[in-house]
């Protein structure tokens, strides 16, 4: 009976893992869209008709004229030609197209599996949550874009950008966890509640760190302090002052690029140390071959992540407007490895049971 259940659930698990891969690509496309300054190029939200890009010169001119009405063009990209506009339009269009494709890839197999009766009763609630998270992500994305479609702001709100990013990360983790529940047999998990709680706390800290990474990106904070290990020559700068103007601490922690540097770097060091300690503790566990392979990945990935973060900061002044260069490569790889680091921690948390059952 168990063999039949596992066999019937495997296509669902593969479907979910394809979704995980596509969500990662979608997040990366979001990063490329941000790094190339493309996010505000499409000023309308058309869920169906938006699939088709402008097809002739007249349609391109209409789209360009709408972009010319917002502050980003008037004050930042006023030198743009139609060809420049087409470049940034492509990345935003592709990002939205991939999101639509992601919806199709989730929906069609869902209907097929429903007809085939592959879904067990305990899968229904997670599936509903999964679709709600996917729909919510699209809404949050458009709310984020709207924050930059005005006569004042050059970019989208970094707060809304962070919310959009974290919502995508939640969707990614939820989908991966769902897949693990279908793929990993219970007898391959170990009862280690303390080590599991330790990893969970690291994930919580990493969630805060990812949020501040989004703040760094949204405020383009890297160039505010393109030095390491110091921050513009100081070990611990005054975070309540920026460009000679005082800022309340509460506001500074969310809006001051220097304060965000301090928090982001500090959390990076703390998370690295905690993962090292966690790995040393995990070395004592040798009963599960699956866990023995998984326990090394968080440490390896966090070391790579720190290196990429440092290189992104040191090369931030080399950012290429509406282009791609050394900084953009480091920044994008930094985001990608962050996702893999998070999933590696989710993986070990799943492999460590909280209950001896």
C-alpha positions in Angstrom: 0.0 0.0 0.0 2.8 2.4 0.9 4.6 1.6 -2.4 1.5 2.6 -4.4 1.2 5.8 -2.5 4.8 6.8 -3.0 4.6 6.0 -6.7 1.4 8.0 -7.2 2.9 11.0 -5.4 6.2 11.1 -7.3 4.9 13.0 -10.4 3.4 15.6 -8.0 6.8 16.0 -6.3 8.5 16.4 -9.7 5.9 18.9 -10.7 6.6 20.9 -7.5 10.4 20.7 -8.0 10.0 22.1 -11.6 8.0 24.9 -9.9 10.9 25.5 -7.5 13.3 25.8 -10.4 11.0 28.1 -12.3 10.5 30.3 -9.2 14.3 30.6 -8.8 14.5 31.7 -12.5 11.7 34.2 -11.8 13.5 35.7 -8.9 16.7 35.9 -10.9 14.8 37.6 -13.8 13.5 40.1 -11.2 17.1 40.7 -10.1 18.2 41.3 -13.8 15.2 43.6 -14.2 16.3 45.6 -11.2 20.0 45.8 -12.1 19.2 46.9 -15.6 16.8 49.6 -14.4 13.9 48.0 -16.4 11.2 47.7 -13.8 9.2 50.8 -14.7 9.4 50.4 -18.5 5.9 48.9 -18.7 3.5 51.3 -17.1 0.3 49.2 -17.4 -0.8 45.9 -16.1 -2.6 43.7 -18.6 -2.8 40.1 -17.4 -3.9 38.7 -20.7 -3.0 41.2 -23.5 0.3 42.0 -21.8 1.7 38.7 -23.1 2.1 40.3 -26.5 4.8 43.0 -26.7 4.6 45.9 -29.2 4.7 44.5 -32.7 5.2 47.6 -34.8 6.8 51.0 -34.7 3.5 52.8 -33.8 2.9 50.4 -30.8 6.5 50.9 -29.6 6.1 54.7 -29.8 2.9 54.5 -27.7 4.6 52.4 -25.1 7.6 54.8 -25.1 5.4 57.8 -24.7 3.7 56.4 -21.6 7.2 55.7 -20.1 8.1 59.3 -20.9 5.4 60.6 -18.6 7.0 59.2 -15.4 9.7 60.8 -13.3 12.3 58.1 -14.1 12.4 59.2 -17.7 12.1 62.9 -17.0 14.9 63.1 -14.5 17.1 60.1 -15.1 16.7 58.6 -18.5 15.7 61.7 -20.5 18.5 60.8 -23.0 16.8 57.5 -24.0 16.2 56.7 -27.6 13.5 54.2 -28.7 16.2 51.5 -28.9 17.3 52.2 -25.3 13.7 51.8 -24.2 13.3 48.5 -26.1 16.2 47.1 -24.1 14.7 47.8 -20.7 11.2 46.9 -21.9 12.4 43.5 -22.9 13.5 42.5 -19.4 10.4 43.7 -17.7 8.2 42.0 -20.3 10.2 38.7 -20.0 10.0 38.9 -16.2 6.2 39.2 -16.4 5.9 36.6 -19.2 7.8 34.1 -17.1 5.5 34.7 -14.2 2.5 34.0 -16.4 4.3 30.8 -17.7 4.8 29.8 -14.1 1.1 30.0 -13.5 0.4 27.9 -16.5 2.9 25.2 -15.5 1.3 25.0 -12.1 -2.3 25.1 -13.4 -2.3 22.5 -16.2 -0.6 19.6 -14.3 -2.8 20.5 -11.4 -5.9 19.8 -13.5 -4.3 16.6 -15.0 -3.4 15.3 -11.5 -6.8 16.1 -10.2 -8.4 14.0 -13.0 -5.9 11.2 -12.3 -6.8 11.4 -8.6 -3.1 11.7 -7.6 -3.8 14.2 -4.8 -4.3 12.7 -1.3 -6.6 14.4 1.1 -3.6 15.8 3.1 -2.4 17.6 -0.1 -5.5 19.7 -0.6 -4.8 22.4 2.0 -1.1 22.9 0.9 -2.2 23.2 -2.7 -4.7 25.9 -1.9 -2.1 27.8 0.0 0.4 27.4 -2.8 -2.0 28.9 -5.4 -2.9 31.7 -3.0 0.8 32.6 -2.5 1.3 32.6 -6.3 -1.6 34.9 -6.9 -0.6 37.2 -4.0 2.9 37.5 -5.5 1.5 38.9 -8.7 -0.6 41.5 -6.9 2.4 42.5 -4.7 4.5 42.9 -7.9 2.1 45.3 -9.5 1.7 47.3 -6.2 5.5 47.6 -6.2 5.7 48.9 -9.8 2.9 51.4 -9.1 5.1 53.0 -6.4 7.4 54.3 -9.1 4.9 55.4 -11.7 4.6 59.0 -10.7 6.3 62.4 -11.2 8.5 62.2 -8.1 10.2 58.8 -7.6 13.0 57.6 -9.8 12.7 54.0 -8.6 10.1 51.8 -6.9 9.8 51.9 -3.2 12.6 49.8 -1.6 10.2 48.7 1.1 7.7 47.3 -1.5 10.6 45.8 -3.4 11.6 43.9 -0.2 8.0 42.7 0.4 7.9 41.5 -3.2 11.1 39.7 -2.9 10.3 38.1 0.5 6.9 37.0 -0.8 8.7 35.2 -3.7 11.1 33.6 -1.2 8.2 32.4 0.9 6.5 30.9 -2.2 9.9 29.2 -3.1 10.4 27.7 0.4 6.8 26.6 0.7 6.9 24.8 -2.7 10.2 23.1 -1.8 9.0 22.0 1.6 5.9 20.5 0.0 8.1 18.6 -2.5 10.3 17.3 0.3 7.2 15.9 2.1 6.4 13.8 -0.9 10.0 12.7 -1.7 11.7 12.0 1.6 10.5 8.9 3.5 10.0 9.4 7.2 12.5 6.8 8.2 15.3 8.9 6.5 14.7 11.7 8.9 16.5 12.0 12.3 15.1 13.0 15.6 17.3 16.0 16.6 15.0 18.7 17.9 17.8 20.9 19.3 19.8 20.9 16.1 16.6 21.5 14.2 15.7 24.6 16.3 19.2 25.9 15.9 18.8 25.7 12.1 15.3 27.3 12.3 16.8 30.3 14.2 19.4 30.7 11.5 16.7 30.7 8.8 14.8 33.4 10.7 18.0 35.5 10.8 18.6 34.8 7.1 15.1 36.0 6.4 16.0 39.4 8.0 19.2 39.3 6.1 17.4 38.8 2.8 15.1 41.7 3.6 18.1 43.9 4.2 19.7 42.6 1.0 16.5 43.9 -0.8 16.9 47.2 1.0 20.5 47.3 -0.3 19.3 46.7 -3.8 16.4 49.0 -3.7 18.3 52.0 -2.4 21.4 51.1 -4.5 23.2 51.3 -1.2 26.4 49.5 -2.3 27.9 52.6 -3.9 27.2 54.5 -0.6 30.1 52.5 1.0 32.1 50.6 -1.7 34.8 49.6 0.9 35.5 46.5 2.9 36.1 45.5 5.7 35.6 49.1 6.8 32.6 51.2 5.9 34.0 54.3 4.3 37.0 54.2 6.6 35.1 53.5 9.8 34.6 50.2 11.6 31.2 51.4 13.0 29.9 54.6 11.4 27.2 56.8 12.9 24.0 55.3 11.4 21.7 58.2 12.5 23.4 60.6 10.1 23.4 60.5 6.3 25.0 63.1 4.0 25.3 65.4 7.0 21.7 65.2 7.9 20.4 63.6 11.2 17.9 60.7 10.9 15.8 59.1 13.7 17.1 55.6 14.5 13.9 54.0 13.5 13.9 55.7 10.1 17.6 55.1 9.6 17.4 51.4 10.0 15.0 51.3 7.0 16.1 54.2 4.9 19.7 55.2 5.6 22.1 53.3 3.2 24.9 53.4 5.7 22.7 51.9 8.5 21.6 49.2 6.0 25.3 48.5 5.3 26.0 48.1 9.0 23.0 45.7 9.6 23.5 43.7 6.4 27.2 43.2 7.0 26.7 42.5 10.7 24.1 39.9 10.0 26.4 38.3 7.4 29.1 37.8 9.9 26.7 36.5 12.6 25.0 34.0 10.2 28.4 32.7 9.0 29.5 32.1 12.6 26.2 30.4 13.6 26.3 28.1 10.5 29.9 27.2 11.4 28.9 26.3 14.9 25.8 24.4 13.6 28.0 22.4 11.2 30.4 21.4 13.9 27.4 20.2 16.0 26.0 18.4 13.0 29.3 16.5 12.4 28.3 14.3 15.4 25.4 12.9 13.5 26.4 10.1 11.1 23.4 7.7 11.1 21.7 9.2 8.0 23.5 9.2 4.6 21.1 11.8 3.3 21.7 14.2 6.2 25.5 13.6 6.1 25.5 14.9 2.5 23.1 17.8 3.2 24.8 19.1 6.4 27.8 20.5 4.6 26.0 22.7 2.1 25.0 25.6 4.3 28.6 26.2 5.4 30.0 25.9 1.8 27.2 28.2 0.4 27.5 30.8 3.1 31.3 31.2 2.5 30.6 31.6 -1.2 27.9 34.1 -0.4 30.1 36.2 1.8 32.7 36.4 -0.9 30.2 37.4 -3.5 28.7 40.0 -1.2 32.1 41.6 -0.6 33.0 41.6 -4.3 29.6 43.2 -5.1 30.2 46.0 -2.6 33.8 46.6 -3.8 32.6 46.7 -7.4 29.4 48.7 -6.8 30.9 51.9 -8.3 31.3 50.0 -11.6 27.5 49.6 -12.1 26.6 50.0 -15.7 23.3 52.0 -16.2 20.9 49.9 -18.3 23.7 47.5 -19.0 25.7 44.6 -17.6 29.2 44.5 -16.1 31.3 43.2 -13.3 29.2 44.6 -10.5 26.0 43.2 -12.0 27.5 39.7 -12.3 28.6 39.7 -8.6 25.2 41.2 -7.4 23.2 38.6 -9.4 25.3 35.7 -8.3 25.0 37.0 -4.7 21.2 36.8 -4.9 21.3 33.4 -6.5 23.6 31.8 -3.9 21.4 33.4 -1.2 18.4 31.3 -2.5 20.5 28.1 -2.6 21.7 28.8 1.0 18.2 29.3 2.2 17.0 26.0 0.5 20.0 24.1 2.0 18.9 25.2 5.5 15.3 24.3 4.8 16.5 20.9 3.6 18.4 20.1 6.8 15.5 21.4 8.9 13.2 19.0 7.1 15.6 16.1 7.6 15.8 16.7 11.3 12.5 15.8 12.9 11.2 17.6 16.0 9.3 14.6 17.2 10.5 11.0 17.7 7.8 9.4 15.6 
